[in-house]
């Protein structure tokens, strides 16, 4: 199943903070977990953001329901 993963990290850096937001789609296999998706997303941030605080995390199915109607305005 394909998921949209959004992760925002923040880490103290000098007199301020280093922050990054990662937005990716990922196909998760059977038996995958949200924790697994979080760990995967943190790894995508690279070594300079390891040990950061997680400010936001979301992993939602990327497909919309078939019954959803698109309203044109």
C-alpha positions in Angstrom: 0.0 0.0 0.0 1.3 3.5 -0.8 1.5 6.1 2.0 2.1 9.8 2.1 4.6 10.4 4.8 5.2 13.9 6.3 7.9 14.4 9.0 9.2 17.7 10.5 12.3 17.5 12.6 14.0 20.2 14.7 17.5 20.2 16.3 19.4 22.9 18.2 22.1 24.3 16.1 24.4 27.1 17.3 22.2 29.9 18.8 19.1 28.7 16.8 17.6 25.5 15.3 18.0 23.4 12.2 14.7 22.2 10.9 13.6 20.1 8.0 10.3 18.7 6.6 10.3 15.6 4.6 7.4 14.8 2.3 7.5 11.5 0.5 5.3 8.7 -0.9 6.4 5.2 0.0 5.1 1.8 -0.7 4.9 -0.2 2.5 4.8 -4.0 2.4 2.5 -6.3 4.4 3.2 -6.2 8.1 4.7 -2.7 7.9 4.0 -0.4 10.9 3.7 3.4 11.5 6.9 3.1 13.6 8.7 1.5 10.7 7.6 4.4 8.5 8.7 6.9 11.1 12.1 5.2 11.4 12.4 5.2 7.6 11.6 8.9 7.3 14.1 9.8 10.1 16.8 8.0 8.1 15.9 10.0 5.0 16.8 13.2 6.9 20.5 12.4 6.9 23.2 12.2 9.6 23.1 16.0 10.4 19.5 15.7 11.7 19.9 12.4 13.6 18.9 12.9 17.2 16.4 15.6 16.3 13.1 16.2 18.0 10.1 15.1 16.0 7.8 18.1 15.7 5.2 16.5 13.3 4.7 13.0 11.8 1.9 11.8 9.6 1.6 8.5 7.6 -1.7 8.3 5.7 -2.8 6.1 2.8 -2.1 8.0 -0.4 -5.3 6.8 -2.3 -8.5 8.7 -2.0 -11.8 6.8 -1.6 -13.4 5.8 -4.8 -16.7 7.4 -3.7 -15.1 10.8 -3.4 -16.8 13.3 -5.7 -14.7 16.2 -7.1 -16.5 19.5 -7.1 -15.4 21.9 -9.8 -15.8 25.5 -8.8 
